Amino acid sequence: MKNLRNSTLEELEALMKEWGEPKFRAKQVYEWIWNKFAADINDMSNLPKGLREKLSESYFIPKVKVNHSQYSSDGTIKNRLQLHDGHYVESVLIPTESRFTACVSSQVGCSLSCKFCATGYLPRKRNMDFDEIVDEVTLLNEQTQKQYGRNLTNIVFMGMGEPLLNYRNVMSAIDKITSPEGLGMSPRRITVSTAGVAKMIKQLGDDKVRFKLALSLHAATDEKRNEIMPINETNNLKALIEALNYFYKMTGNEITLEFILFKDFNDSLEDADDLVKVYRQIPADLVNIIEYNPIDAAKYEKPEEDAVMRFMNYLESKRVNARLRRSRGKDIDAACGQLANVDHPTVAKQESL
């Protein structure tokens, strides 16, 4: 059985010709897949029954399903999504007065093992296919419509997994999400976040992408970044600074630096000064200073509020465009760094309690 959504319009036209069907049937099938997001071939009501049966003999639509939803007191909704092969990922809908943001995953688990992140303690089972990512966004858009009577306004690839290690599928998904045939969302409302894969950041530049880029920095020296993010050992700050400058030269797109504060690790004024030095080497529009959200597996703690404000005030004194980002959905483990899933036995045990 083949995934019907892997077929291009041209391939569907060739298939209809082979089966002796009119050419326009291919466009009908394609519209059901990408305009109406059909969950089943039998839902394609304007196709003859015989054609639907013939398609069902060779093709299937591996739809993503919402397995469980949790609702935060601040309006955030975390969804556990079940993929067609039984794996799970998590995604989050984050509403504010002016924005409805989907935080989406791109891999089942993660291979980067960042020490502060719940997903980093999960093994990477596989990449998500491009159509699964499109489904993920579509489901969150439907949830936004049902809950708030609005469409999604923004998408951030900041969920489970490293998007740039699933490059082809993430790019294909964004193509569909931004296409008039799909959700028609502006690429300027999409941000792809990376832990720092320098080679693929440059590839984004070569591909002239139109979406925004965020670097999960979290430490401004190689010594400290190596300790919390093993990827830095092969993608150090010098390589990342070079790659980000190349990306900006090729695209002119907005770059954001993400920096989680950890108590007694990277929250001193010396750390703030190191961050300023990195910031001045990158054409970054913004530095997001993020509250740490503790997880059981990690030793790190959230800094005291006065330490956070000292850090922010120092950045302001150095004319760094910085914003303190308060976490959403903490009461349902939906905040930054807290996403996991029931593929992992420890998480499964906790969720069953």
KAMOWO-V349702 format. One record per helix or strand of 2 or more residues. SS is the DSSP state (@ for helix, = for strand). FROM is the first residue (numbers start at 0). TO is the last residue. If there is no record, write none. Layout:
<<SS/FROM/TO> <SS/FROM/TO>>
This chain:
<<=/1/2> <@/3/5> <@/8/17> <@/23/33> <@/40/42> <@/48/57> <=/58/59> <=/64/70> <=/76/81> <=/87/94> <=/99/102> <=/106/107> <@/118/120> <=/125/126> <@/129/147> <=/153/156> <@/162/177> <@/186/188> <=/189/193> <@/197/205> <=/211/215> <@/221/227> <@/229/232> <@/236/250> <=/254/259> <@/268/278> <=/285/289> <@/304/316> <=/321/324> <@/329/331> <@/344/351>>
